[in-house]
Amino acid sequence: MFSVIFPGQGSQMVGMSKDLYNKFSTVKEIFDEADSVLNFSISKLILNGPKDELDQTKNTQPSIFLVGYSIFQLVKKDFSINLNQAKFFAGHSLGEYTALACAGALNFSHTLKLLRIRGKAMQEAVPKGEGGMLAILGSTTEVIEKIINENKNNYECYIANDNSSGQLVISGKLNDLDLLVVDLKKNNIKSIKLPVSAPFHCKLMNNATKIMQTEIQKCDFKNPKNTLISNVTSHEVNDASLLKELLVKQIESRVRWRESVNLMLDKQVNQFIEVGPGKVLSGLIKRINKNVVTSSINTEEDINKINIDD
């Protein structure tokens, strides 16, 4: 039994899916449609850069979606592999939007526009240079929550991503993160500052939540063909109205990736197929359960290697 998973921000690179774009009209047509929907050449930015523009959140989010969605459609149309046979779909943060579009809950143009707005809103929610994120290695959610709660009068930090066994990401204002690092060192816990410009998935994103609440309500959602595992709850979701509500909450909520993967494993999933740039999620899943089968689809060779285990 397999699940399809879709990556989030951080997986982008200049030139992603370039070979597929050059070889397959299915991919080129979807890229061309995206250029038309957004009124600028996002395809040129993805294929040729520059990197600093691609790395701007307002560009990164629709770009990662576009690459994942086009690969999903290519696999279905040109290679006759129906990934909608999956038991579950799950996406990491913005990857949830890719999952919903591929599951037929949201149409392509609405998703693209939403992610352009979402990226811009998240980028602008906190003034540049005020907030950031910190990766913590080799600790647990319980230990980090205890440290944060015991020091809540000194600083405000939030667990933004619970990614895998021993890998968490913390959001907060830069000064608060610096104070947290001091306490982490006292406890011999290793941390690394991440090269991001904003503190995603915490209450500092409240301005972005307000914007996305308005924008998401404008869109017509359908019940998905595939059951989604929600980032916010790490539970199954099939209902269109609930999906809307959870996508709004997602901006300020912890990405419960480890819990989501464990739920799928508990439901007898033994294979994960990652659709979109990079192999980040496959790596995280291997940290959660090293015995599970993972694969990532970025190239034609990757597609030819797809072997769905019933």
Helices and strands as residue ranges (DSSP letters): E 2-6, H 18-23, H 25-38, H 42-48, H 51-54, H 57-77, G 83-85, E 88-91, H 95-102, H 108-124, E 131-137, H 141-150, E 157-164, E 167-173, H 174-186, E 190-193, G 203-205, H 206-218, E 227-229, E 236-237, H 240-250, H 257-266, E 271-275, H 280-288, E 293-297, H 300-304
